[in-house]
Amino acid sequence: MGIDKILKYMSSIFKESKIIKSHCEVLGEIVKQLETKEKRIKSEIDTVSSKQKRKKLNIELKIVKLQLRKGYFKLNALKEESPATPERTDKPLNHSYLT
């Protein structure tokens, strides 16, 4: 019985690390999409001449920045939970949205 419990526990540990890693990958992709959306909105704000459209785009930009901030916090939390992975040694995330 003792060996069965140990094996079950060890298999659950490996499954959790795979799940966390896949969540990190998915969240990383979402953050990249939000970054491109932010760049697109900023460029649209520069080209729009109407005050109403500019105001609407500024609100949308604030929403995207907030989503990015939440994404960075969640991504960092997931990376701290996961065991050491090659992703953690890569360049650090852009934390300009945290200030």
N, CA, C and O atoms as CSV, one atom per row, in Angstrom:
chain,resi,resn,atom,element,x,y,z
A,1,MET,N,N,0.807,-1.193,0.000
A,1,MET,CA,C,0.000,0.000,0.000
A,1,MET,C,C,0.852,1.260,0.000
A,1,MET,O,O,0.508,2.222,-0.687
A,2,GLY,N,N,1.932,1.289,0.731
A,2,GLY,CA,C,2.772,2.472,0.833
A,2,GLY,C,C,3.373,2.862,-0.508
A,2,GLY,O,O,3.432,4.047,-0.836
A,3,ILE,N,N,3.818,1.889,-1.284
A,3,ILE,CA,C,4.425,2.161,-2.583
A,3,ILE,C,C,3.380,2.708,-3.549
A,3,ILE,O,O,3.673,3.610,-4.334
A,4,ASP,N,N,2.179,2.176,-3.497
A,4,ASP,CA,C,1.105,2.672,-4.373
A,4,ASP,C,C,0.811,4.140,-4.103
A,4,ASP,O,O,0.622,4.914,-5.041
A,5,LYS,N,N,0.769,4.530,-2.839
A,5,LYS,CA,C,0.519,5.921,-2.483
A,5,LYS,C,C,1.639,6.824,-2.984
A,5,LYS,O,O,1.390,7.914,-3.499
A,6,ILE,N,N,2.866,6.361,-2.830
A,6,ILE,CA,C,4.013,7.155,-3.286
A,6,ILE,C,C,3.966,7.334,-4.801
A,6,ILE,O,O,4.179,8.436,-5.305
A,7,LEU,N,N,3.686,6.247,-5.527
A,7,LEU,CA,C,3.597,6.341,-6.981
A,7,LEU,C,C,2.467,7.263,-7.423
A,7,LEU,O,O,2.626,8.037,-8.366
A,8,LYS,N,N,1.332,7.181,-6.745
A,8,LYS,CA,C,0.207,8.042,-7.076
A,8,LYS,C,C,0.565,9.506,-6.816
A,8,LYS,O,O,0.238,10.388,-7.611
A,9,TYR,N,N,1.239,9.749,-5.694
A,9,TYR,CA,C,1.654,11.110,-5.357
A,9,TYR,C,C,2.656,11.644,-6.383
A,9,TYR,O,O,2.539,12.785,-6.830
A,10,MET,N,N,3.632,10.827,-6.753
A,10,MET,CA,C,4.644,11.262,-7.727
A,10,MET,C,C,4.008,11.546,-9.086
A,10,MET,O,O,4.376,12.516,-9.748
A,11,SER,N,N,3.072,10.722,-9.503
A,11,SER,CA,C,2.423,10.964,-10.792
A,11,SER,C,C,1.589,12.236,-10.756
A,11,SER,O,O,1.506,12.945,-11.759
A,12,SER,N,N,0.963,12.539,-9.610
A,12,SER,CA,C,0.178,13.767,-9.509
A,12,SER,C,C,1.084,14.999,-9.561
A,12,SER,O,O,0.689,16.030,-10.104
A,13,ILE,N,N,2.276,14.905,-9.010
A,13,ILE,CA,C,3.222,16.032,-9.063
A,13,ILE,C,C,3.594,16.330,-10.507
A,13,ILE,O,O,3.608,17.491,-10.914
A,14,PHE,N,N,3.890,15.315,-11.272
A,14,PHE,CA,C,4.284,15.527,-12.664
A,14,PHE,C,C,3.128,16.061,-13.493
A,14,PHE,O,O,3.335,16.892,-14.378
A,15,LYS,N,N,1.925,15.600,-13.223
A,15,LYS,CA,C,0.768,16.105,-13.949
A,15,LYS,C,C,0.542,17.577,-13.657
A,15,LYS,O,O,0.238,18.345,-14.569
A,16,GLU,N,N,0.687,17.988,-12.390
A,16,GLU,CA,C,0.503,19.393,-12.037
A,16,GLU,C,C,1.519,20.284,-12.736
A,16,GLU,O,O,1.168,21.368,-13.204
A,17,SER,N,N,2.766,19.848,-12.815
A,17,SER,CA,C,3.779,20.675,-13.456
A,17,SER,C,C,3.502,20.813,-14.949
A,17,SER,O,O,3.764,21.866,-15.531
A,18,LYS,N,N,2.974,19.760,-15.576
A,18,LYS,CA,C,2.621,19.850,-16.996
A,18,LYS,C,C,1.445,20.789,-17.197
A,18,LYS,O,O,1.418,21.560,-18.157
A,19,ILE,N,N,0.472,20.728,-16.295
A,19,ILE,CA,C,-0.686,21.609,-16.407
A,19,ILE,C,C,-0.265,23.054,-16.238
A,19,ILE,O,O,-0.682,23.919,-17.008
A,20,ILE,N,N,0.561,23.323,-15.232
A,20,ILE,CA,C,1.025,24.688,-14.998
A,20,ILE,C,C,1.832,25.188,-16.190
A,20,ILE,O,O,1.705,26.345,-16.590
A,21,LYS,N,N,2.664,24.310,-16.757
A,21,LYS,CA,C,3.465,24.711,-17.910
A,21,LYS,C,C,2.569,25.040,-19.099
A,21,LYS,O,O,2.823,26.011,-19.811
A,22,SER,N,N,1.531,24.249,-19.322
A,22,SER,CA,C,0.641,24.533,-20.447
A,22,SER,C,C,-0.139,25.817,-20.204
A,22,SER,O,O,-0.385,26.574,-21.144
A,23,HIS,N,N,-0.531,26.077,-18.960
A,23,HIS,CA,C,-1.194,27.337,-18.647
A,23,HIS,C,C,-0.268,28.519,-18.905
A,23,HIS,O,O,-0.701,29.556,-19.409
A,24,CYS,N,N,0.998,28.362,-18.560
A,24,CYS,CA,C,1.981,29.432,-18.809
A,24,CYS,C,C,2.103,29.707,-20.302
A,24,CYS,O,O,2.162,30.862,-20.723
A,25,GLU,N,N,2.141,28.645,-21.099
A,25,GLU,CA,C,2.273,28.821,-22.547
A,25,GLU,C,C,1.059,29.529,-23.130
A,25,GLU,O,O,1.200,30.439,-23.947
A,26,VAL,N,N,-0.129,29.116,-22.714
A,26,VAL,CA,C,-1.359,29.729,-23.218
A,26,VAL,C,C,-1.430,31.187,-22.787
A,26,VAL,O,O,-1.760,32.060,-23.590
A,27,LEU,N,N,-1.122,31.448,-21.531
A,27,LEU,CA,C,-1.164,32.813,-21.027
A,27,LEU,C,C,-0.108,33.677,-21.706
A,27,LEU,O,O,-0.341,34.862,-21.948
A,28,GLY,N,N,1.044,33.100,-22.014
A,28,GLY,CA,C,2.071,33.840,-22.748
A,28,GLY,C,C,1.601,34.254,-24.131
A,28,GLY,O,O,1.883,35.363,-24.584
A,29,GLU,N,N,0.885,33.361,-24.801
A,29,GLU,CA,C,0.337,33.691,-26.124
A,29,GLU,C,C,-0.704,34.807,-26.029
A,29,GLU,O,O,-0.748,35.704,-26.871
A,30,ILE,N,N,-1.537,34.736,-24.994
A,30,ILE,CA,C,-2.555,35.783,-24.816
A,30,ILE,C,C,-1.896,37.128,-24.558
A,30,ILE,O,O,-2.340,38.151,-25.079
A,31,VAL,N,N,-0.841,37.131,-23.757
A,31,VAL,CA,C,-0.120,38.376,-23.464
A,31,VAL,C,C,0.501,38.944,-24.742
A,31,VAL,O,O,0.482,40.155,-24.959
A,32,LYS,N,N,1.048,38.075,-25.578
A,32,LYS,CA,C,1.613,38.548,-26.850
A,32,LYS,C,C,0.542,39.171,-27.742
A,32,LYS,O,O,0.774,40.199,-28.379
A,33,GLN,N,N,-0.625,38.543,-27.782
A,33,GLN,CA,C,-1.726,39.096,-28.573
A,33,GLN,C,C,-2.172,40.448,-28.036
A,33,GLN,O,O,-2.474,41.361,-28.805
A,34,LEU,N,N,-2.212,40.572,-26.716
A,34,LEU,CA,C,-2.599,41.849,-26.120
A,34,LEU,C,C,-1.561,42.934,-26.410
A,34,LEU,O,O,-1.914,44.096,-26.613
A,35,GLU,N,N,-0.286,42.556,-26.427
A,35,GLU,CA,C,0.761,43.532,-26.737
A,35,GLU,C,C,0.619,44.046,-28.170
A,35,GLU,O,O,0.779,45.239,-28.424
A,36,THR,N,N,0.320,43.142,-29.103
A,36,THR,CA,C,0.136,43.587,-30.484
A,36,THR,C,C,-1.122,44.442,-30.620
A,36,THR,O,O,-1.146,45.405,-31.387
A,37,LYS,N,N,-2.170,44.084,-29.870
A,37,LYS,CA,C,-3.389,44.886,-29.898
A,37,LYS,C,C,-3.126,46.282,-29.348
A,37,LYS,O,O,-3.657,47.266,-29.865
A,38,GLU,N,N,-2.318,46.370,-28.313
A,38,GLU,CA,C,-1.974,47.673,-27.740
A,38,GLU,C,C,-1.222,48.534,-28.756
A,38,GLU,O,O,-1.518,49.720,-28.904
A,39,LYS,N,N,-0.265,47.948,-29.444
A,39,LYS,CA,C,0.484,48.686,-30.465
A,39,LYS,C,C,-0.443,49.174,-31.574
A,39,LYS,O,O,-0.317,50.304,-32.046
A,40,ARG,N,N,-1.370,48.318,-31.985
A,40,ARG,CA,C,-2.314,48.682,-33.040
A,40,ARG,C,C,-3.200,49.846,-32.604
A,40,ARG,O,O,-3.436,50.780,-33.370
A,41,ILE,N,N,-3.682,49.781,-31.378
A,41,ILE,CA,C,-4.552,50.846,-30.877
A,41,ILE,C,C,-3.786,52.156,-30.767
A,41,ILE,O,O,-4.315,53.215,-31.105
A,42,LYS,N,N,-2.543,52.092,-30.297
A,42,LYS,CA,C,-1.740,53.315,-30.198
A,42,LYS,C,C,-1.527,53.953,-31.568
A,42,LYS,O,O,-1.593,55.174,-31.706
A,43,SER,N,N,-1.275,53.130,-32.574
A,43,SER,CA,C,-1.084,53.683,-33.911
A,43,SER,C,C,-2.380,54.263,-34.470
A,43,SER,O,O,-2.359,55.264,-35.187
A,44,GLU,N,N,-3.516,53.628,-34.138
A,44,GLU,CA,C,-4.806,54.166,-34.577
A,44,GLU,C,C,-5.113,55.500,-33.906
A,44,GLU,O,O,-5.674,56.396,-34.537
A,45,ILE,N,N,-4.755,55.637,-32.650
A,45,ILE,CA,C,-4.989,56.896,-31.935
A,45,ILE,C,C,-4.235,58.033,-32.602
A,45,ILE,O,O,-4.744,59.150,-32.699
A,46,ASP,N,N,-3.030,57.751,-33.060
A,46,ASP,CA,C,-2.226,58.784,-33.724
A,46,ASP,C,C,-2.834,59.226,-35.046
A,46,ASP,O,O,-2.676,60.381,-35.442
A,47,THR,N,N,-3.522,58.331,-35.731
A,47,THR,CA,C,-4.046,58.660,-37.057
A,47,THR,C,C,-5.472,59.210,-37.042
A,47,THR,O,O,-5.889,59.862,-38.000
A,48,VAL,N,N,-6.227,58.956,-35.966
A,48,VAL,CA,C,-7.631,59.373,-35.903
A,48,VAL,C,C,-7.712,60.865,-35.599
A,48,VAL,O,O,-6.993,61.385,-34.746
A,49,SER,N,N,-8.617,61.544,-36.326
A,49,SER,CA,C,-8.779,62.981,-36.100
A,49,SER,C,C,-10.024,63.306,-35.282
A,49,SER,O,O,-10.091,64.373,-34.674
A,50,SER,N,N,-10.998,62.422,-35.253
A,50,SER,CA,C,-12.241,62.648,-34.532
A,50,SER,C,C,-12.025,62.484,-33.025
A,50,SER,O,O,-11.387,61.526,-32.588
A,51,LYS,N,N,-12.554,63.410,-32.240
A,51,LYS,CA,C,-12.397,63.354,-30.788
A,51,LYS,C,C,-13.130,62.161,-30.198
A,51,LYS,O,O,-12.634,61.519,-29.273
A,52,GLN,N,N,-14.309,61.862,-30.729
A,52,GLN,CA,C,-15.093,60.742,-30.203
A,52,GLN,C,C,-14.377,59.414,-30.427
A,52,GLN,O,O,-14.312,58.577,-29.527
A,53,LYS,N,N,-13.844,59.228,-31.620
A,53,LYS,CA,C,-13.139,57.986,-31.920
A,53,LYS,C,C,-11.868,57.878,-31.077
A,53,LYS,O,O,-11.526,56.800,-30.589
A,54,ARG,N,N,-11.178,58.996,-30.914
A,54,ARG,CA,C,-9.961,59.003,-30.112
A,54,ARG,C,C,-10.276,58.664,-28.652
A,54,ARG,O,O,-9.539,57.919,-28.006
A,55,LYS,N,N,-11.374,59.216,-28.143
A,55,LYS,CA,C,-11.781,58.939,-26.768
A,55,LYS,C,C,-12.122,57.455,-26.603
A,55,LYS,O,O,-11.739,56.829,-25.615
A,56,LYS,N,N,-12.842,56.904,-27.576
A,56,LYS,CA,C,-13.199,55.484,-27.542
A,56,LYS,C,C,-11.944,54.606,-27.579
A,56,LYS,O,O,-11.846,53.619,-26.851
A,57,LEU,N,N,-10.986,54.978,-28.437
A,57,LEU,CA,C,-9.743,54.212,-28.534
A,57,LEU,C,C,-8.912,54.329,-27.252
A,57,LEU,O,O,-8.259,53.366,-26.849
A,58,ASN,N,N,-8.934,55.491,-26.617
A,58,ASN,CA,C,-8.210,55.649,-25.355
A,58,ASN,C,C,-8.797,54.767,-24.263
A,58,ASN,O,O,-8.063,54.191,-23.460
A,59,ILE,N,N,-10.118,54.662,-24.235
A,59,ILE,CA,C,-10.757,53.770,-23.265
A,59,ILE,C,C,-10.382,52.323,-23.551
A,59,ILE,O,O,-10.082,51.558,-22.634
A,60,GLU,N,N,-10.398,51.955,-24.819
A,60,GLU,CA,C,-10.018,50.593,-25.207
A,60,GLU,C,C,-8.555,50.319,-24.853
A,60,GLU,O,O,-8.207,49.214,-24.437
A,61,LEU,N,N,-7.709,51.326,-25.021
A,61,LEU,CA,C,-6.294,51.182,-24.680
A,61,LEU,C,C,-6.117,50.973,-23.180
A,61,LEU,O,O,-5.288,50.161,-22.767
A,62,LYS,N,N,-6.872,51.683,-22.368
A,62,LYS,CA,C,-6.796,51.499,-20.920
A,62,LYS,C,C,-7.227,50.093,-20.525
A,62,LYS,O,O,-6.640,49.480,-19.634
A,63,ILE,N,N,-8.252,49.592,-21.193
A,63,ILE,CA,C,-8.719,48.229,-20.910
A,63,ILE,C,C,-7.642,47.209,-21.266
A,63,ILE,O,O,-7.397,46.273,-20.504
A,64,VAL,N,N,-7.006,47.383,-22.409
A,64,VAL,CA,C,-5.956,46.452,-22.837
A,64,VAL,C,C,-4.777,46.507,-21.865
A,64,VAL,O,O,-4.203,45.471,-21.528
A,65,LYS,N,N,-4.413,47.707,-21.414
A,65,LYS,CA,C,-3.315,47.830,-20.452
A,65,LYS,C,C,-3.646,47.122,-19.148
A,65,LYS,O,O,-2.786,46.472,-18.553
A,66,LEU,N,N,-4.880,47.249,-18.708
A,66,LEU,CA,C,-5.311,46.568,-17.493
A,66,LEU,C,C,-5.252,45.050,-17.676
A,66,LEU,O,O,-4.806,44.331,-16.782
A,67,GLN,N,N,-5.699,44.571,-18.827
A,67,GLN,CA,C,-5.644,43.140,-19.103
A,67,GLN,C,C,-4.200,42.651,-19.147
A,67,GLN,O,O,-3.895,41.561,-18.663
A,68,LEU,N,N,-3.319,43.451,-19.721
A,68,LEU,CA,C,-1.906,43.087,-19.760
A,68,LEU,C,C,-1.329,43.017,-18.352
A,68,LEU,O,O,-0.580,42.096,-18.028
A,69,ARG,N,N,-1.672,43.974,-17.531
A,69,ARG,CA,C,-1.172,43.979,-16.159
A,69,ARG,C,C,-1.608,42.707,-15.435
A,69,ARG,O,O,-0.799,42.057,-14.773
A,70,LYS,N,N,-2.880,42.356,-15.562
A,70,LYS,CA,C,-3.388,41.135,-14.938
A,70,LYS,C,C,-2.679,39.904,-15.501
A,70,LYS,O,O,-2.337,38.980,-14.762
A,71,GLY,N,N,-2.465,39.903,-16.813
A,71,GLY,CA,C,-1.779,38.775,-17.441
A,71,GLY,C,C,-0.361,38.611,-16.945
A,71,GLY,O,O,0.088,37.490,-16.710
A,72,TYR,N,N,0.361,39.730,-16.779
A,72,TYR,CA,C,1.733,39.661,-16.271
A,72,TYR,C,C,1.759,39.144,-14.836
A,72,TYR,O,O,2.608,38.321,-14.492
A,73,PHE,N,N,0.847,39.613,-14.002
A,73,PHE,CA,C,0.806,39.134,-12.624
A,73,PHE,C,C,0.519,37.637,-12.572
A,73,PHE,O,O,1.181,36.901,-11.841
A,74,LYS,N,N,-0.462,37.190,-13.342
A,74,LYS,CA,C,-0.823,35.774,-13.341
A,74,LYS,C,C,0.304,34.915,-13.908
A,74,LYS,O,O,0.584,33.831,-13.395
A,75,LEU,N,N,0.948,35.401,-14.966
A,75,LEU,CA,C,2.046,34.652,-15.576
A,75,LEU,C,C,3.208,34.510,-14.598
A,75,LEU,O,O,3.794,33.434,-14.480
A,76,ASN,N,N,3.537,35.580,-13.905
A,76,ASN,CA,C,4.616,35.506,-12.915
A,76,ASN,C,C,4.253,34.576,-11.768
A,76,ASN,O,O,5.110,33.847,-11.269
A,77,ALA,N,N,2.986,34.593,-11.341
A,77,ALA,CA,C,2.547,33.699,-10.273
A,77,ALA,C,C,2.635,32.239,-10.714
A,77,ALA,O,O,3.060,31.382,-9.939
A,78,LEU,N,N,2.240,31.953,-11.944
A,78,LEU,CA,C,2.321,30.580,-12.438
A,78,LEU,C,C,3.767,30.127,-12.588
A,78,LEU,O,O,4.087,28.971,-12.310
A,79,LYS,N,N,4.635,31.025,-13.022
A,79,LYS,CA,C,6.034,30.641,-13.173
A,79,LYS,C,C,6.697,30.399,-11.827
A,79,LYS,O,O,7.597,29.566,-11.725
A,80,GLU,N,N,6.267,31.111,-10.793
A,80,GLU,CA,C,6.815,30.872,-9.457
A,80,GLU,C,C,6.335,29.534,-8.908
A,80,GLU,O,O,7.069,28.870,-8.176
A,81,GLU,N,N,5.107,29.129,-9.251
A,81,GLU,CA,C,4.578,27.846,-8.801
A,81,GLU,C,C,5.252,26.672,-9.485
A,81,GLU,O,O,5.479,25.630,-8.870
A,82,SER,N,N,5.569,26.843,-10.754
A,82,SER,CA,C,6.109,25.720,-11.528
A,82,SER,C,C,7.565,25.476,-11.150
A,82,SER,O,O,8.256,26.388,-10.695
A,83,PRO,N,N,8.026,24.243,-11.340
A,83,PRO,CA,C,9.439,23.953,-11.101
A,83,PRO,C,C,10.293,24.678,-12.126
A,83,PRO,O,O,9.790,25.179,-13.132
A,84,ALA,N,N,11.595,24.726,-11.858
A,84,ALA,CA,C,12.514,25.437,-12.752
A,84,ALA,C,C,12.389,24.899,-14.171
A,84,ALA,O,O,12.530,23.699,-14.408
A,85,THR,N,N,12.125,25.795,-15.105
A,85,THR,CA,C,11.984,25.423,-16.505
A,85,THR,C,C,12.923,26.291,-17.319
A,85,THR,O,O,13.380,27.323,-16.830
A,86,PRO,N,N,13.223,25.900,-18.551
A,86,PRO,CA,C,14.082,26.742,-19.383
A,86,PRO,C,C,13.488,28.116,-19.639
A,86,PRO,O,O,14.225,29.064,-19.908
A,87,GLU,N,N,12.146,28.244,-19.559
A,87,GLU,CA,C,11.499,29.533,-19.794
A,87,GLU,C,C,11.900,30.561,-18.742
A,87,GLU,O,O,11.955,31.756,-19.033
A,88,ARG,N,N,12.180,30.109,-17.529
A,88,ARG,CA,C,12.508,31.028,-16.450
A,88,ARG,C,C,13.881,31.660,-16.644
A,88,ARG,O,O,14.163,32.705,-16.058
A,89,THR,N,N,14.729,31.055,-17.446
A,89,THR,CA,C,16.050,31.616,-17.662
A,89,THR,C,C,16.070,32.576,-18.843
A,89,THR,O,O,17.082,33.235,-19.086
A,90,ASP,N,N,14.973,32.665,-19.577
A,90,ASP,CA,C,14.891,33.583,-20.707
A,90,ASP,C,C,14.859,35.010,-20.201
A,90,ASP,O,O,14.883,35.260,-18.996
A,91,LYS,N,N,14.803,35.947,-21.144
A,91,LYS,CA,C,14.769,37.352,-20.768
A,91,LYS,C,C,13.548,37.643,-19.904
A,91,LYS,O,O,12.506,37.011,-20.080
A,92,PRO,N,N,13.661,38.586,-18.977
A,92,PRO,CA,C,12.529,38.900,-18.095
A,92,PRO,C,C,11.393,39.556,-18.857
A,92,PRO,O,O,11.582,40.097,-19.946
A,93,LEU,N,N,10.223,39.499,-18.270
A,93,LEU,CA,C,9.052,40.100,-18.891
A,93,LEU,C,C,9.143,41.614,-18.827
A,93,LEU,O,O,9.847,42.174,-17.986
A,94,ASN,N,N,8.430,42.259,-19.714
A,94,ASN,CA,C,8.351,43.712,-19.732
A,94,ASN,C,C,7.393,44.146,-18.643
A,94,ASN,O,O,6.191,43.897,-18.738
A,95,HIS,N,N,7.910,44.794,-17.606
A,95,HIS,CA,C,7.084,45.187,-16.466
A,95,HIS,C,C,6.722,46.665,-16.518
A,95,HIS,O,O,6.484,47.267,-15.471
A,96,SER,N,N,6.675,47.260,-17.687
A,96,SER,CA,C,6.351,48.670,-17.774
A,96,SER,C,C,4.911,48.964,-17.401
A,96,SER,O,O,4.577,50.109,-17.099
A,97,TYR,N,N,4.044,47.947,-17.416
A,97,TYR,CA,C,2.645,48.145,-17.092
A,97,TYR,C,C,2.389,48.087,-15.598
A,97,TYR,O,O,1.290,48.413,-15.149
A,98,LEU,N,N,3.380,47.678,-14.822
A,98,LEU,CA,C,3.198,47.538,-13.399
A,98,LEU,C,C,3.371,48.853,-12.668
A,98,LEU,O,O,3.029,48.952,-11.489
A,99,THR,N,N,3.885,49.848,-13.332
A,99,THR,CA,C,4.095,51.136,-12.671
A,99,THR,C,C,3.002,52.108,-12.963
A,99,THR,O,O,3.035,53.239,-12.479
